[in-house]
Amino acid sequence: MVFQNLKKKNYYKTISKAKKRKNIIFVENNPFEMYYLCDKNIFIQNYYLIRPIGLAPISKINKKEIFHNKVAVINNRNQGEILSPILKKLNISFNILQSKYGGPLTLTNYKAIIHIPYQVSVMKMMENLRYGIPMIIPSERLLREILDNNKNIVINYSWVKFALNIKNGTKKYIEFYNDEFKEIFIYFDNFVELPNIIENTNFTDLSLKEKEFMKNYEKKMLKIWSEVLDILPKKESLISDKKPLCNKISIND
């Protein structure tokens, strides 16, 4: 633990030194990163946001296993423990997948996945969108309820809890609720809504919508990289914060 804390201190010290150098460009891959640095007393004023484009290494799967009549739950951070009894009670057909489940190609065998956000940003979100995997997500209200009712698992959702306690933090810092993506997720505010959602959603159309979204998103991210690398001289995508994102430091720090 002492070694880990030392590494963190050295990292923060390095970032603090780097921000003073004009030839260093900061790039975050999700909006929470700059808030996190602010919380550690580091204010980065100018930076770019470049998210992953979802290209994933694909594992071989058994193509005979097709479960298009089922939804999937990836058993990460106790999600299987939380969701299994609820889905059984609602007579929803589902499979629990373990952490090494094969990636998005495996998930194409299912109608959709039900996912409880356990981190502010995860690579699999963009991977699933790229490969057209429909994702069913609890609303912010329901997410808070789930965490309140499952105190034993909160430690595994600590950064989500952190973001939920920031003013407007859910939309700003938890990617599954960001305005940029909200039209391609399916949200539910109560578990009893799930049977109707699963029965009546056109998942084929949603899958196509996700793939089209990611085609355009890839172009957007490549354009920003072109700005970062000075291929495009006009810096349209540069984010410039007039003041720190958190209240922990002042602009003069």
Residue pairs with C-beta under 8 A, 6 or more apart in sequence:
12 40
12 41
12 42
15 37
15 42
15 44
16 42
18 24
18 26
19 26
19 42
19 43
19 44
25 47
25 48
25 228
26 44
26 46
26 47
26 48
27 47
27 48
27 49
27 50
27 228
28 34
28 47
28 48
28 49
28 50
29 49
29 50
29 51
29 52
29 121
30 49
30 51
30 120
30 121
30 173
30 175
31 49
31 172
31 173
31 175
31 178
32 120
32 121
32 159
32 163
32 173
32 174
34 44
34 47
34 241
34 245
35 166
35 172
35 173
35 245
35 246
37 43
37 44
38 244
38 245
38 246
38 248
38 249
39 246
39 248
41 248
41 249
41 253
42 249
43 241
43 244
43 249
43 251
43 253
44 241
45 240
45 241
46 238
46 239
46 240
46 241
47 238
47 239
48 224
48 227
48 228
48 237
48 238
48 239
49 224
49 237
49 239
50 221
50 224
50 225
50 228
51 126
51 217
51 221
52 123
52 126
52 127
53 126
53 130
53 214
53 217
53 218
53 221
54 123
54 126
54 127
54 128
54 129
54 130
54 131
54 214
55 127
55 130
56 103
56 104
56 123
56 124
56 127
56 130
56 131
57 103
58 102
58 103
58 104
58 105
59 102
59 103
59 105
59 106
60 102
61 102
61 105
61 106
61 109
65 109
66 109
67 93
67 95
67 109
67 110
68 109
68 110
68 111
69 93
69 111
70 93
70 94
70 95
70 110
70 111
71 87
71 92
71 93
71 94
71 95
71 110
71 111
71 112
71 113
71 114
71 136
71 198
72 94
72 95
72 96
72 97
72 101
72 107
72 110
72 112
72 113
72 114
73 79
73 80
73 83
73 84
73 87
73 94
73 95
73 96
73 97
73 113
73 114
73 115
74 97
74 98
74 99
74 101
74 113
74 115
74 124
75 81
75 96
75 97
75 98
75 99
76 99
76 118
77 116
77 118
77 153
77 156
77 157
78 150
78 152
78 153
78 156
79 115
79 116
79 118
80 96
81 153
82 116
82 146
82 150
82 153
83 94
83 114
83 116
84 94
84 96
86 191
87 94
87 114
87 194
90 191
90 192
90 194
90 195
91 195
92 194
92 195
92 198
94 114
95 110
97 106
101 107
103 124
103 127
104 124
104 127
104 128
104 130
104 131
104 133
105 131
107 113
107 128
107 131
107 133
108 131
108 132
108 133
111 134
111 198
111 203
112 133
112 134
112 135
112 136
112 186
112 198
112 201
112 203
113 128
113 133
113 134
113 135
113 136
114 136
114 194
115 135
115 136
115 137
115 176
116 137
116 138
116 143
116 146
117 137
117 138
117 143
117 160
117 174
117 175
117 176
117 177
118 156
118 157
118 160
119 157
119 159
119 160
120 159
120 160
120 163
120 173
120 174
120 175
121 174
121 175
122 175
125 135
125 175
125 176
125 181
126 214
128 135
128 210
129 181
129 184
129 210
129 211
129 213
129 214
129 217
130 210
130 211
130 214
131 211
132 206
132 207
132 208
132 210
132 211
133 207
133 210
134 186
134 201
134 203
134 206
134 207
134 210
135 176
135 185
135 186
136 185
136 186
136 187
136 188
136 194
136 197
136 198
137 176
137 185
137 186
137 187
137 188
138 146
138 187
138 188
138 189
139 187
139 188
139 189
140 164
140 170
140 177
141 189
142 188
142 189
142 190
142 191
143 160
143 164
144 164
147 153
147 154
147 157
147 160
147 161
147 164
154 161
160 174
162 169
163 169
163 170
163 172
163 173
163 174
164 170
164 174
166 172
166 173
166 246
170 177
171 177
171 178
171 179
172 178
175 181
176 185
184 206
184 209
184 210
184 213
186 197
186 201
186 206
188 194
188 197
223 232
223 237
224 237
226 232
227 234
227 235
227 236
227 237
227 238
242 251
243 251
244 250
244 251
244 253
